[in-house]
Amino acid sequence: MAIYAIAFIAFAIDLGRRSAAVDAQTALTQADAARGSSAAASGSTGTTTLTRLSARMDNDAATPYGRSASLRIGVSLTVLAWALHVAAALTRGIAAERVPWANMYEFAMTGTLLIMTVFLIVLTRIDLRFLGTFVTGLVLVLLGIAALQYYVEVAPLPPALQSAWLVIHVFVASLGTGFFAIGFGLSTVQLLQFQRESLVAEAKTVRLRFLSTLPSAATLENLAYRVHIIGFILWTFTLMAGSVWAEQAWGRYWGWDTKEVWTFIIWVIYAGYIHARATRGWRGSRSAWLAIIGFSAVLFNFGIVNVFFKGLHSYSGL
């Protein structure tokens, strides 16, 4: 957690430097315009970009931004913290002699590990380092809550959890949550970017200047859509696998247990998001808000339903 916190600070410093780069670029453009160098002013925006997102998706940032030391430090520290995170999950599993996701503390530890794993894997293909502050901050908060509120000693599994489906069902659900978390971050930035672009079009002042160094709202939306589709596929399997496991454990595929209902609600929200964007033309801020509502339901399912609602899935260990 300490290393994640330092990485969070490094990523936050990078966002501050992006704002400074925007100010410098604006001053340079104004100076060129004052000298009548319209060609230089037009060539300084749009053509030079931060970095490429991938070979198939170019970064169309409005303001150029080079690589920064704080960004490299943030990524390096995140990888180091992730390695220690893996070691923590492995040692918990060794101590318990089972997979380390049988109670709320272990759910949080493994779930945040998979969120970070998805983020680092995506970084190898697409430059999403601007999400570093969000991802490390989210993981840090969830780990802190788990350590302070949900920690329990290693204990034997209840009979209903003594199944191979514990390995499959919970792991896939946690992995799907990892993709939903990255999609949530992209959708949030997309919403902010959409507002910035609207203000720029109306010649109004933009406060979050660092957004000019990030991809456009359309690019962020397309990427968020792809990430959410992967998460939705994994969540669909989670719902199906949970039904099979419920039949083996309790003799029925569906019983309207609170956890089952909320898992289905999450599936419906993301199905609506994908369907509305693909067939109804819900683009821009409307699609972003649907994605944000979906991940809010995921967090509610994890932090509220698991703890405060009684049912057959009450395995928080508290």
Buried (B, 14 or more C-beta within 10 A) or exposed (E): EEBBBBBBBBBBBBBEBBBEBBEEBBEEBEEBEEEEBEEBBEEBBEEEBBEEBEEEBEBBBBBBBEEBEBBEBBBEBBBBBBEEBEEBBEEBBEEBEBBBBBBBBBBBBBBBBBBBBBBBEBBEEBBBBBBBBBBBBBBBEBBBBBEEBBBEEBEEBEEBBEBEBBEBBBBBBBBBBBBBBBBBBBBBBBBBBBBBBBBBEEEEEBEBBBBBBBBBBBBBBBBBBBBBBBBBEBBBBBBEBBBEBBEEBEEEBEEEBBBBBBBBBBBEBBBBBBEBBEEEEBBBBEBBBBBBBBBEBBBBBBBEBBEEBEBBBBBBBE
